[in-house]
Amino acid sequence: MVNEAILDGMWSPVTDEFGLIKASPESVADALVRWHDSLSFHYRRKIVPSVEEALRGLAPLSFGLWRKAFVATRSAWTAFFQSGAIGSDAFPVMSYLAGVMDTLAMRVVSGRDATMWDVYAPRSLGGDPLRYRRSLCAALDGDRWAFNNRGDVYAFETVARYRRRRIRDRFTPSMLREYLLHYDALDVFSPDFFVATSAQPAILLERVGVEAAGEGLSYDAARALR
């Protein structure tokens, strides 16, 4: 199953970090296109009937983030992936769209060197001027682990764990999963969380006029950069 492949890292680095936004794939893709049209960035749109085809369609990967995929989930949220050679870099898009769409969005990171969770929101839903509502991060910074904790704590958090002696243990993948289950029951680590079918297809956007066909990296080549 493609979702098990996501969990096993087959689509890493793209799936090591991804966005979630509380809206339909069509409305999220439309909002991004309107935003980028105003910046004179234009896209070709492709409808794809599977998660696997959406992720495969992001290759070749690059640092330009030329392609974007919007995938439905077994929730009211849409998953967002980009064709980044070192990851999906979800913050700019999720933060901006949370504001213009007046909804909640997230960045979810679960890799070997970092566990991160950002919640973005407009002011009306508790966001700050940069649309941060909550941010937790335990990540390898050079040769040392660092922990960051920003925003108002949710009632379901166990803050005592943020004082653990070993920094990398202050926010772990299991804690991330636990928190997301409290938050709209988002089980992103479930094998059937991501959904795309012919009746509920994924949307793939490719920016026009910036990259010749074949340039960039395969998934294997991008993983070799780490």
Summary of the structure (lengths in Angstrom):
residues: 226
radius of gyration: 17.0
end to end distance: 25.5
largest distance: 51.2
contacts: 718
relative contact order: 0.23
helix: 29%
strand: 30%
